[in-house]
Amino acid sequence: MTDNITTNAVAPKNELALRSRSSSRHTAPPPPPVEPDDHAFPEDFSSVFDHASTQRSTIGCVIPAYNEEESIAEVIEGLLSQTRVPDVIHVVVNNTSDSTVAIAAKYAGPHEVSTPLGEQFTEVFVHDIGKNPDKKVGALNYGYALVEGYDYLLGVDGDTIAEIHAVENLETEIIADTRIGGISAIYSIDNSKFKGLASFLITGQRSQFAAFNLQNLLRGRNMAVLGGQFSLFATQALREVMVENRQSTPWVKDSEVEDSLLSLQIKSAGYLTKISPVSRADVGGMTTLRGLDAQQVKWTYGAIELMWPGQRGDTKGQPFHPNLRIRWFENLGMLTNIFVRFAFALLLAGSLSLNAFVFSPIWLIPVAVAILLNLRMAMTMYSRTYKDILFALLFVPAEMYMWIRMAHFIRAWTRFLSKKKVDNWAMQAKAEKGSGGLGHWMPFFIAIAALAAVAAVWLMLGPAAQSAILWIGWPIVGVVTVLQTLQMFLRLIRRQHGYKV
């Protein structure tokens, strides 16, 4: 069954595009997507819908799928339920060991879909490309070869469920400005199905995604990373990227973060990379510490490779690329968080050992500002729940998640600086299956050992040396904390222009 589907996958493409265009001529011009009434977006975005084109483009959707039997049916159904259905949907299954192919094959074939924009036609094809050494990159490039004749390529992960207007809104925005080479939806994670540790980790990831999305929206909607979860690419931009970088395919396996690298290349080719403030999609989250560690270390490691000066293999660092500016700030912020927390803990322990600790209420100001900032971020979430509010208000959950993120940061930088060749994709796959060892605990073991060593050295010092360390250390930590608190306060009072993430 799969072989037949794969064999017939390419031939109907041109015919399908013609049928789609023909169908659009006999339907009423589609109304512009409706934006939420409670938003007060900046004029640069509102004007997009005020002058929305009724032009009908062609969209080819590519879904790279690896062991997605739990979600692939819902993903395909979500695309077939869109107000603007993609003209063709190619599910490219690679390296799978579960029932992804069999489940996706149930949807293979033509589909007539009734939507608010009129009757629409699409066709679903399923391709089992078997063992693929290039993993997701290979699946994406296989899909690109099938849809390169379309105006746009819609990349959708095999665990991403989009809101029903997502494709329609992305298409409206990218058609309205030919300078846009790619546009991404806002990503979040549905936390309604999880409890216990999984719920805590998902809530933390929701907060992390929200902060990243809002930061990009407030930068003129310039998206640093066109995530593969749900992004629309102009195929013309992809062709220019291939020519400019002497590539035979849009995606290359040079980087651990293929979507970040492609985003840089699209930007360098003279196109804009944007994030939509109204298109939304729920992605699959990591529900275990091991899985979250593998994913975050891979992302951080890949980002470091792209921003690090010099050449590492086939990847040339681009430290001054505008899309990487946000990455430098993220890394600097994480270093500051690590320094403040460890220095405070050591100085507090040292002060207690000398009975020199004096509590001051002024120390609660950074905590209060952090809580208010977390709360404002939670209130900015489009689909916030009581879990998001409690995560912010109780402070401890957010602080625990910060320590987990610091561990990921340390592991990524250690792995990068060691120059040891590691297949982070394979490590993430193992972690998601529940294997992969206890490496995600290593930063905590090292931190405990380091604290024990510092304590031993502290006890060997005389009272005069101990007092001198405290006398110098506390002002340094105080100055850094004041600057960090000021930065949080500025983010707290910054206008958000009605954006919801």
Stockholm file with secondary structure:
# STOCKHOLM 1.0

chainA/1-501         MTDNITTNAVAPKNELALRSRSSSRHTAPPPPPVEPDDHAFPEDFSSVFDHASTQRSTIGCVIPAYNEEESIAEVIEGLLSQTRVPDVIHVVVNNTSDSTVAIAAKYAGPHEVSTPLGEQFTEVFVHDIGKNPDKKVGALNYGYALVEGYDYLLGVDGDTIAEIHAVENLETEIIADTRIGGISAIYSIDNSKFKGLASFLITGQRSQFAAFNLQNLLRGRNMAVLGGQFSLFATQALREVMVENRQSTPWVKDSEVEDSLLSLQIKSAGYLTKISPVSRADVGGMTTLRGLDAQQVKWTYGAIELMWPGQRGDTKGQPFHPNLRIRWFENLGMLTNIFVRFAFALLLAGSLSLNAFVFSPIWLIPVAVAILLNLRMAMTMYSRTYKDILFALLFVPAEMYMWIRMAHFIRAWTRFLSKKKVDNWAMQAKAEKGSGGLGHWMPFFIAIAALAAVAAVWLMLGPAAQSAILWIGWPIVGVVTVLQTLQMFLRLIRRQHGYKV
#=GR chainA/1-501 SS CHHHHHHTSSTTHHHHHHHHHHHHHTSCCCCCCCCCTTCCCCHHHHHHHHTCCCCCCCEEEEEEESSCTTTHHHHHHHHHTSSSCCSEEEEEECSCCSSHHHHHHTTCEEEEEEETTEEEEEEEEEEECCCCTTHHHHHHHHHHHHHTTSSEEEEECTTCEECTTHHHHHHHHHHHCTTEEEEEEEEECCCTTCCHHHHHHHHHHHHHHHHHHHHHHTTTTBCSCCCTTEEEEEHHHHHHHHHHTTCSSSCCTTSSCHHHHHHHHHHHTTCEEEEEEEEEEECCCCCSHHHHHHHHHHHHHHHHHHHSSSEETTEECCTTCGGGHHHHHHHHHHHHHHHHHHHHHHHHHHHHHTTCCCCCGGGHHHHHHHHHHHHHHHHHCTTCCHHHHHHHHTSHHHHHHHHHHHHHHHHHHHHHHTTCCCCHHHHHHHHHTTCSTTGGGHHHHHHHHHHHHHHHHHHHSCHHHHHHHHHHHHHHHHHHHHHHHHHHHHHHHSCCTTCCC
#=GC SS_cons         CHHHHHHTSSTTHHHHHHHHHHHHHTSCCCCCCCCCTTCCCCHHHHHHHHTCCCCCCCEEEEEEESSCTTTHHHHHHHHHTSSSCCSEEEEEECSCCSSHHHHHHTTCEEEEEEETTEEEEEEEEEEECCCCTTHHHHHHHHHHHHHTTSSEEEEECTTCEECTTHHHHHHHHHHHCTTEEEEEEEEECCCTTCCHHHHHHHHHHHHHHHHHHHHHHTTTTBCSCCCTTEEEEEHHHHHHHHHHTTCSSSCCTTSSCHHHHHHHHHHHTTCEEEEEEEEEEECCCCCSHHHHHHHHHHHHHHHHHHHSSSEETTEECCTTCGGGHHHHHHHHHHHHHHHHHHHHHHHHHHHHHTTCCCCCGGGHHHHHHHHHHHHHHHHHCTTCCHHHHHHHHTSHHHHHHHHHHHHHHHHHHHHHHTTCCCCHHHHHHHHHTTCSTTGGGHHHHHHHHHHHHHHHHHHHSCHHHHHHHHHHHHHHHHHHHHHHHHHHHHHHHSCCTTCCC
//
